[in-house]
Amino acid sequence: MAKMHTGGHGKAKSRKPDVEMGKIPEELQLTRDEIKEFIVGYAKQKVPQALIGQRLKEEHNVKYIRQVFGKRLGSILEEEGLASPIPSDLFDLLRKAVRMREHIAKNHNDVYGKTRLARIESKIWRLTKYYKREGLLPSDWKYEPEKAALLIKGV
């Protein structure tokens, strides 16, 4: 999604090592239950999903959650009932769009900002179609800037 409006081609290649799923690495001193407690604790503190994974890597030396549990972080959060109703990448784009609209309201002549807002909203619409098709968003969900601003402020 990030390369949609740029001239670059990116580097499409996984750099993760081949690991067995569901097997705890020897260098990890934590048990599955302890890792799950950290995940649930961070989620209850309203830490975003991407930051939960980053904190587990940096602070607790859990390199790959999927290797330990055999499933992704989002699945673990869903099982615990702590998953966000809106996917995190879409929520981040909504946050960007709200900030851009506030900026443009103050700076009417910012043509580059208006172009950037149009690109962000294009990504939002594209992701919305995908998530409706996959069933992660209700079929009647619609991006409206006013509602997005209320949603962002409520979190």
KEMIKE-350775 format. One record per residue (C-alpha): x, y, z. Coordinates in steps of 0.5 Angstrom, whole numbers, plus 500, padded with zeros to 3 digits. Each point is the difference from the previous one (the first is absolute). Layout:
# residues N
XYZ...
# end
This chain:
# residues 155
500500500506505501502499493494502497501507498508500500505498494504495504499493499502498507503493502495495500503494504500497507506500504497496506504494502497493498497498507495494503494503502497498507507499503503505505508502498505497505503508501493502503499499507492502500495495500494501496495502506505505501500503493493500500499504506505505497496500494493501504503505505503505494493499496496502507505506500497502493507499497499499492501493497507502497503503506498494504504495495506505500500501508500492500506500496504505503498500507499492501504497494494497497502500493494497496493499504498495494506496502498499507492500499499497493496506499500507499500506505493502497497493501502500508497507501494497497500494504500505506495504498505506499500501493499507497493500496504504494506497498507504502502502493493503498500503507507503499498503493493503503505503506504503494494503496497503506507504502500502492493503500502504507506502496497502494494504504506504503504501493495501495506501494504493502499497493505494502496499506493499496503496495503495506493500503497498493505494500499498507493500499501496494503495504495500505495498495504495497501497507493500502497496494505495501498499508493500498501495495504496505495501505504504505496506499492500500497501493497506502507504502501506497506505500497507502505505503496503505499493503507498499502506505495498505503493500507502500498505506497495504506495500
# end
